[in-house]
Amino acid sequence: MQARSTTLAIVFASAILLCHAPFRSSPRDVMERYCSLDANGEQLAPGGWLRLAKMFVPKHDNLVPNPVVLAFDKLDVIREYSIDNPTMEGRDRATMTIHYLCLGELDYNSLRFSQRSGQPSIDEHYNLFLTNHFYGIDSRGNQREMNGSKIWRIDGLPRKPYITIDTAIRYIARRSSKTTNKALKQNANQTIEVLQLLQ
């Protein structure tokens, strides 16, 4: 994810080290859990991105010895998603594809919604590894590759959020209730009306 001046930035401190317990079982189980959490807005919750990131094994060139700063300015709103069965490549590697039926993009800063035109399907391809390495944050809040139980993890780091209509409406309503910006409130109301029509 590329940082921009108008993006949401979330700095994770060492206090966010308590995360969900590692999820064992199959590659499909891991992807189903990731997609469900993401669709329900886990990345928008405090510490949520890190909870998802612990399901991943990062590429070394994605790690820098600095506090974590997340940045995204678009949220994809989806009607549904489906998960293909994994293609196994040996005993410790699998590939999977997630198919998202996307309705449009929600701009994080303005809360404006842009409906998607043309082909609404987006495919995301993932590699998974049976590994004891995973993404973590050390006591100083810096990114590190850590070691733990040998379980299935996703290659890389969490991608941009894909959230359901209900999740988007709840998120927009919460943002609207916490701002005094009249323009933002107006955008929020208009977007909620559009999303409700798409339900």
Beta strands, then each sheet from edge to edge (+ up, - down):
strand 1: 8-12
strand 2: 56-57
strand 3: 68-72
strand 4: 74-83
strand 5: 87-88
strand 6: 93-107
strand 7: 113-115
strand 8: 121-137
strand 9: 143-155
strand 10: 162-164
sheet 1: 1+ 3-
sheet 2: 2+ 9+ 8- 6+ 4- 10-
sheet 3: 2+ 9+ 8- 6+ 5-
sheet 4: 2+ 9+ 8- 6+ 7-
end
